[in-house]
């Protein structure tokens, strides 16, 4: 499948020069960390512009950099959606400082990250139109982003995939397409609300707001921009959408910080003195608690290789450089320099090597793909009555198997 059959992410081409210098997936992880860190500069600039004081602006920059959701996103592999955070923050700042051309560049780059980043851009347009009364800017932004979302999900991605857009399955209870989902939300809102107000979703909202001491709630007008992205997460049936540590919060965080800055400004004007500073202290404490490794799942257990990791690397190092490989998901990034790599069981008819983990087999619930072993011979059958493939064991360390087609 063409990569655009999953997500439309032309921004990935910007990483090609860096990949020439440092081939491998590591360049993406480093670039993502740098991009997310640069979002702190946008937060500082936005807060300074709004508050007129660099001291609380610096605190907001720190709050951004230690935000538990930001850390959760960054350790969850690489996702082009994460790039939306600094880009939307920059777009908000450029809009606030009346720099239309830089704003347009930030918006276009945001739309290039993923097809559903258009939802965040729709929110950006609504914020501009309804909060800033910039009807032309806001209308063009929201309308253009929504039109692109329709094109991407209805025609572009299905063309490259050879099948309908798959990710709307999380909203199958609302409709099969973007227009059907919107129709359900508009005509039958009372049928939707019970699925939104659940205990897990309320905990999720608390985990998003607590690191900002609930300051965004003091700026409801600014939260208009948050509505589309937050609705995308709350309306979905997949729990990963309303987990505050996943990449799906990339469309939410920029608006939360923009609203928190405005909320702090409102509080400082109404209650001048030590009270606003105390709220920032509470926000810092909550952020540090929620970003702790045992609370935020920062994957510290994987930061230092254990025996199973060394075993896996020992097996992966024996995959020939020119091999065509089909491997289970966790191995794929480490094999990305091979000429052709498939996510098992895709491509087993083309692959001359397989990399499997017997402890987690069958992978991804592919129970129809059976595996039998007799000595150093492994037989894999793709479904009942399906084709059978025979392999010889080339390397084995722990549960990690490297197989070569006979």
Secondary structure, 3 states (H helix, E strand, C coil): CCHHHCCCCHHHHHHHHHHHHCCCCHHHHHHHHHHHHHHHHHHHHHHHHHHCCHHHHHHHHHHHHCCHHHHHHHHCCCCHHHHHHHHHHHHHHHHHCCCHHHHHHHHHHHHCCCCCHHHHHHHHHHHHHHCCCCHHHHHHHHHHHHHHHHHHHHHHHHHHHCCCCCHHHHHCCCCCCHHHHHHHHHHCHHHHHHHHCCHHHHHHHHHHHHCCCCHHHHCCCHHHHHHHHHHHHHCCCCHHHHCCCCHHHHHHHHHHHHHHHHHHHHHHHHCCCHHHHHHHHHHHHHHHHHCCHHHHCCCHHHCCCCHHHHHHHHHHCCCCCCCEEEECHHHHHHHCCCCEEEECCCCCCCCCEEEEECCCCCHHHCCCEEEEEECCEEEEEECCCCCEEEEEEEEEECCEEEEEEC
